[in-house]
Amino acid sequence: MTENTITLLTERLADPVSLAAQVTAAQTPESAETRSLWHPQSLADGHAGVGLLFAALAHTDPAHARTAHAHLTAAVTGVSRPAREGLYAGLPAVAFAARTAVTKPGEYAALLTKLDSQVALRARELVERDTARVAARRAGARMLDYDVVAGLAGLGRLLLAAGPPHRDTTELVLAHLVALTRPVTEPGGRTVPGWWTADPVLLSEPDGVPGGHFNAGLAHGIPGPLALLSLAHRAGVRVPGQEAAIRTIAEWLLARRSPDGIGWPNIVPLHAELTAASGGRPDLTEARTGWCYGTPGVARALQLAALALKEPDWNRQAVTAVATACDRRDLADPTLCHGLAGLTTIAALMSQEPGGDRLATRIPALTDELEAAGDPAQPFLWTAATPGGGPVVHRPGFLDGAAGTALALHYAKYPEAPLGELPWQAALLLC
């Protein structure tokens, strides 16, 4: 039934104009308080994200290429760019979908030349405004400056795919992330890892953590830079200190697990970090099983580090963590960000790596459950959960909507299907 399920969804998402009208008509002021709203240039929930579905599927079925182009056109025609641009918003989001859509040499070349230059400009802006702080070893990293969704980890992945024309900017980003791993002095006068932040954990939860924290989620925390540094290392793009930085982050993550020694917390508060650094065992409870926060995303980043530095024990621990997560399946909803689709995607990718047999046997159950969660009576088959336990929402997009869920199902069912020069999973820093 997989192809029938995905075909039904693609039919409902095919017309950019009617889809945008349908989604925006359903938005309310209340929904803006709990979730991001539709924006044409959003990879999370916009034409860029929906176009990514068709771009990826076009490598298997060329008929989808025209629809991908239609959504990309809608993303750049008469659209005001968002106030803050990153991998998931603005021209970088369009650039990612366009590069994934390339099915033959020269396709989208002119568009990508323009967009890649904008991505490089944005990355340089982020580095330059934080250079003085990092050089002075002052505490206060900003998650939005270095993370996957809006910061340097996500932009760096896109620049890595852009290749030699933007190698200098890619190396600048890598060097900055290496510098981010050097110790700093937090406001209380104690030496701590360089990614200490006073930022709130989530923008939707504006209250900060007393004493600040160290974010441990792949979406907004230090696993994002770890994934980029590791992927670049495997691709032969290296800067001084890169291997040491990978090791620093990986060993820190391995020492900051939940009491069962398998899962990871969302964050490590300052008091817990000081306890751990002095040899104690802080209570770091695993809080989520997702890509954005929790075990699956962290474990894949750790596996990428293991493959980069040839550390088989790290890989073994990462695989064990995801196998346990597959067995628990304590998930909020079926989508990519913090749901079943994210776990399925990570398990499917990791099943192709050393030790992956342990995960390959679990994938059929994941895909069966994911497919069963699709309901043709719902506008986009799969629904997303509202933070705080409110009513479900209907989202067509990539990150926590139907497009990403469909891609997860398709890849897990057909892992040998071609993905193009920039696989869609790279938007999650998973490859």
C-alpha positions in Angstrom: 0.0 0.0 0.0 3.0 2.3 0.3 2.9 3.6 -3.2 -0.9 4.1 -3.1 -0.5 6.1 0.1 2.2 8.4 -1.3 0.4 8.8 -4.6 -2.7 9.9 -2.7 -0.7 12.5 -0.8 1.2 13.8 -3.9 -2.1 14.3 -5.6 -3.4 16.5 -2.8 -0.1 18.5 -2.7 0.4 18.9 -6.4 -1.2 22.4 -7.0 0.9 25.1 -5.2 -1.8 27.7 -5.5 -4.7 25.7 -4.1 -2.5 24.1 -1.4 -1.3 27.5 -0.1 -4.9 28.8 0.0 -6.1 25.7 1.8 -3.4 25.9 4.5 -3.5 29.7 5.1 -7.3 29.6 5.3 -7.0 27.1 8.2 -4.5 29.2 10.2 -5.6 31.2 13.2 -3.9 33.7 15.5 -4.0 31.0 18.2 -2.1 28.5 16.1 0.7 31.0 15.6 1.4 30.7 19.4 2.2 27.0 19.2 3.6 26.4 15.7 5.3 28.0 12.8 2.9 29.2 10.1 3.0 28.6 6.4 5.6 30.6 4.5 6.4 29.9 0.8 10.1 29.9 1.6 9.9 27.5 4.5 11.5 24.1 4.4 9.5 23.2 7.5 6.1 24.2 6.2 6.0 26.0 2.8 6.5 25.5 -0.9 10.2 24.7 -0.3 9.4 21.8 2.0 6.6 20.4 -0.2 8.7 20.9 -3.2 11.4 18.8 -1.5 9.0 15.8 -1.5 8.5 16.0 -5.2 12.2 16.8 -5.8 13.3 13.6 -4.0 10.6 11.5 -5.7 11.6 12.8 -9.1 14.8 10.7 -8.9 12.5 7.6 -9.0 9.7 8.9 -11.1 10.6 11.8 -13.4 6.9 12.8 -13.6 7.3 14.5 -10.2 10.0 16.9 -11.6 7.4 19.3 -13.0 5.5 19.5 -9.7 8.8 20.1 -7.9 9.5 23.0 -10.3 6.1 24.4 -9.7 6.6 24.6 -6.0 10.0 26.1 -6.3 8.6 28.7 -8.6 5.9 29.5 -6.1 8.6 29.8 -3.4 10.5 32.6 -5.3 7.7 34.4 -7.2 6.4 37.6 -5.5 7.5 36.4 -2.1 8.9 38.5 0.7 11.9 36.9 2.4 11.5 36.1 6.1 13.2 38.3 8.7 15.7 35.6 9.6 17.0 33.2 7.1 18.6 29.8 7.7 18.4 26.3 6.3 14.7 26.1 7.1 13.7 29.6 6.1 14.3 31.9 3.1 16.6 31.5 0.2 18.7 28.7 1.8 15.5 26.6 2.1 14.8 27.1 -1.6 18.4 26.4 -2.4 18.3 23.0 -0.6 15.1 21.9 -2.4 16.5 23.1 -5.7 19.7 21.2 -5.3 17.8 18.0 -4.3 15.7 18.5 -7.5 18.7 18.3 -9.8 18.3 15.2 -11.9 20.9 15.9 -14.6 24.0 18.1 -15.0 23.3 21.8 -15.4 19.7 21.7 -14.1 18.8 24.7 -11.9 22.4 25.9 -12.4 21.6 29.6 -12.8 19.2 29.6 -9.8 21.7 27.7 -7.6 24.5 30.0 -8.5 22.5 32.9 -7.2 21.1 31.1 -4.1 24.4 29.6 -3.1 26.0 33.1 -3.0 23.2 34.2 -0.7 23.8 31.2 1.6 27.5 31.9 1.7 26.8 35.6 2.5 24.4 34.6 5.4 27.0 32.1 6.8 29.7 34.7 6.7 27.5 37.2 8.5 26.9 34.7 11.3 30.5 33.9 11.7 31.7 37.5 11.7 29.2 38.7 14.3 30.4 36.0 16.7 34.1 36.0 15.9 35.2 38.5 18.6 33.3 36.6 21.4 34.7 33.3 20.4 38.3 34.6 20.1 38.0 36.2 23.6 36.6 32.9 25.0 33.6 34.7 26.3 30.6 32.6 27.1 27.3 33.1 25.4 26.8 31.0 22.3 23.5 31.6 20.5 21.7 28.5 19.4 20.2 30.2 16.4 23.6 31.1 15.3 25.1 27.6 15.3 22.2 25.2 15.1 20.8 23.1 12.2 17.5 24.9 11.7 18.7 28.5 11.5 22.4 28.6 12.1 25.8 27.5 10.8 25.4 23.8 11.1 22.5 23.8 8.6 24.0 26.4 6.3 27.3 24.6 6.4 25.7 21.4 5.2 24.3 23.3 2.2 27.6 24.9 1.4 29.4 21.5 1.7 27.0 20.3 -1.1 27.7 23.5 -3.2 31.3 22.2 -3.6 34.6 23.9 -4.5 33.0 27.3 -5.5 32.2 27.9 -1.8 34.9 25.9 -0.2 36.4 28.9 1.5 33.2 29.8 3.2 32.6 26.1 4.2 36.0 26.0 5.8 35.3 29.3 7.6 32.1 27.8 9.1 34.0 24.6 10.1 36.7 26.7 11.8 34.1 28.6 13.7 32.4 25.5 14.9 35.8 24.1 16.0 36.4 27.3 18.0 32.9 26.8 19.6 34.2 23.7 21.3 36.9 25.5 23.2 36.2 26.1 26.9 34.8 29.4 28.1 34.2 31.1 31.4 30.5 31.3 32.3 29.1 34.3 34.2 29.7 32.5 37.6 33.4 32.3 36.8 33.5 28.6 36.1 35.2 27.0 33.1 32.7 25.1 30.9 32.3 23.8 27.3 32.2 26.6 24.7 28.6 25.9 23.7 27.2 27.1 27.1 24.1 29.3 26.3 21.7 31.5 28.2 19.1 31.1 25.5 15.7 29.5 26.3 15.5 25.9 25.3 12.7 26.6 22.8 11.5 29.9 21.4 8.0 28.8 22.4 9.3 28.5 26.0 10.8 31.9 26.6 11.9 31.3 30.2 15.6 30.4 30.3 17.3 27.8 32.4 18.8 29.1 35.7 22.5 29.2 35.2 22.2 28.6 31.5 22.5 25.2 29.8 24.2 23.0 27.1 21.7 22.0 24.5 21.9 18.3 23.6 19.4 18.1 20.7 20.3 17.6 17.1 18.1 20.4 15.9 19.3 23.2 18.2 22.2 21.8 20.1 25.8 20.7 19.9 25.0 17.4 18.0 24.3 19.6 14.9 27.9 20.9 14.7 29.1 17.4 15.5 27.2 16.0 12.5 28.5 18.7 10.1 32.1 18.4 11.3 32.0 14.7 10.9 30.3 14.8 7.4 32.8 17.3 6.2 35.7 15.2 7.5 34.4 12.2 5.7 34.1 14.3 2.5 37.7 15.4 2.8 36.9 19.0 3.8 39.0 19.6 6.9 40.4 22.5 9.0 42.9 22.6 11.9 41.4 21.2 15.1 38.5 19.5 13.4 39.3 16.0 14.6 39.9 17.2 18.2 36.6 19.1 18.1 34.7 16.0 16.9 36.3 14.0 19.7 35.5 16.7 22.3 31.8 16.7 21.4 31.4 13.0 21.0 33.0 12.2 24.4 31.0 14.9 26.1 27.8 13.4 24.7 28.8 9.9 25.7 29.4 11.1 29.3 26.1 13.0 29.5 23.6 10.2 29.0 20.5 9.3 31.0 20.9 7.0 34.0 20.3 3.9 32.0 23.4 4.8 29.9 21.4 4.6 26.6 19.4 7.8 26.0 20.1 11.5 26.0 18.4 14.4 27.7 17.1 17.5 25.9 19.6 19.7 27.7 22.3 19.6 30.4 21.7 22.4 32.9 24.7 24.2 34.3 24.4 22.5 37.7 24.3 19.1 36.1 27.3 19.9 33.9 29.3 20.9 36.9 28.3 17.7 38.7 29.3 15.6 35.7 32.6 17.4 35.2 33.6 16.7 38.8 32.9 13.0 38.4 29.4 12.9 39.7 26.3 11.3 38.2 23.7 14.0 37.6 20.0 13.1 36.9 19.8 13.6 33.2 16.5 11.9 32.2 15.8 11.1 28.6 13.0 13.5 27.7 12.1 12.8 24.1 12.5 10.2 21.4 13.0 12.3 18.3 15.1 13.8 15.7 15.0 17.3 17.1 15.7 16.3 20.7 16.5 12.9 22.3 18.2 9.7 21.5 17.7 9.1 17.7 19.1 12.4 16.5 22.0 12.4 19.0 22.8 8.7 18.2 23.1 9.4 14.4 25.4 12.4 15.0 27.5 10.2 17.2 27.6 7.5 14.5 28.7 10.0 11.9 31.5 11.0 14.3 32.4 7.3 14.8 32.6 6.7 11.1 34.7 9.9 10.6 37.3 9.0 13.3 37.0 5.2 13.0 35.8 4.7 16.5 33.8 1.4 16.4 32.8 1.6 20.1 31.0 4.9 19.6 29.2 3.3 16.7 28.2 0.3 18.8 26.8 2.6 21.5 24.9 4.7 18.9 23.3 1.6 17.3 22.3 0.2 20.7 20.6 3.5 21.6 18.6 3.6 18.4 17.6 -0.1 18.7 16.3 0.6 22.2 14.4 3.6 20.9 12.8 1.5 18.2 11.7 -1.0 20.8 10.2 1.7 23.0 8.7 3.8 20.3 7.6 6.5 22.7 6.7 9.1 20.1 4.6 12.2 20.0 3.2 11.8 16.5 4.0 10.3 13.1 6.1 13.2 11.7 9.9 13.8 11.2 10.8 16.3 13.8 9.8 14.5 17.0 7.8 11.5 15.8 7.8 8.1 14.2 9.0 9.3 10.7 12.2 10.7 12.3 13.0 7.5 14.1 12.2 5.5 11.0 14.5 7.6 8.9 17.4 7.5 11.3 17.0 3.7 11.8 16.9 3.2 8.0 20.1 5.2 7.5 21.9 3.6 10.4 20.9 0.1 9.2 23.1 0.7 6.1 26.2 1.3 8.3 28.4 -1.1 10.3 26.4 -3.0 12.9 23.2 -2.0 11.1 21.7 -5.5 11.0 20.4 -4.9 14.5 18.3 -2.0 13.1 17.3 -3.6 9.8 15.2 -6.2 11.5 13.2 -3.5 13.2 12.4 -1.4 10.2 9.4 -3.4 8.9 7.5 -2.8 12.2 8.3 0.9 12.0 7.1 1.3 8.4 3.9 -0.7 9.1 3.1 1.6 11.9 3.9 4.7 9.9 1.8 3.6 7.0 -1.1 2.6 9.4 -1.0 6.1 10.9 -2.0 7.6 7.5 -5.7 8.3 7.3 -7.2 9.2 3.9 -10.0 11.0 5.7 -7.5 13.6 6.9 -6.5 16.4 4.5 -2.9 15.4 4.4 -3.2 11.8 5.6 -0.9 12.2 8.6 -1.7 14.7 11.4 0.8 16.5 13.7 0.5 16.9 17.4 0.1 20.4 19.0 2.6 21.2 21.7 0.9 20.9 25.1 -1.6 18.3 24.1 -4.0 20.4 22.1 -5.9 19.3 19.0 -4.0 17.8 16.1 -3.0 20.1 13.2 -2.9 19.4 9.5 0.4 20.3 8.0 1.6 19.5 4.5 5.2 20.4 5.0 8.5 18.7 5.5 9.6 19.0 9.2 6.5 18.1 11.1 4.0 17.5 8.2 3.0 15.1 5.7 5.7 15.6 3.0 8.4 14.6 5.4 6.5 11.7 6.7 5.9 10.4 3.2 9.6 10.7 2.4 10.5 8.7 5.5 8.1 5.9 4.5 9.3 5.9 0.9 13.0 5.7 1.9 12.5 3.0 4.5 10.6 0.9 2.1 12.9 1.5 -0.9 16.4 2.2 0.5 18.0 1.6 -2.8 16.0 4.3 -4.6 18.2 7.1 -6.0 18.4 10.3 -3.9 20.3 12.7 -6.1 23.4 14.8 -5.2 21.9 16.2 -2.1 19.7 13.6 -0.3 16.6 15.0 1.4 17.9 13.5 4.8 20.8 16.0 4.6 18.3 18.7 5.6 18.2 16.9 9.0 22.0 16.7 9.1 21.6 12.9 9.0 23.8 12.4 6.0 
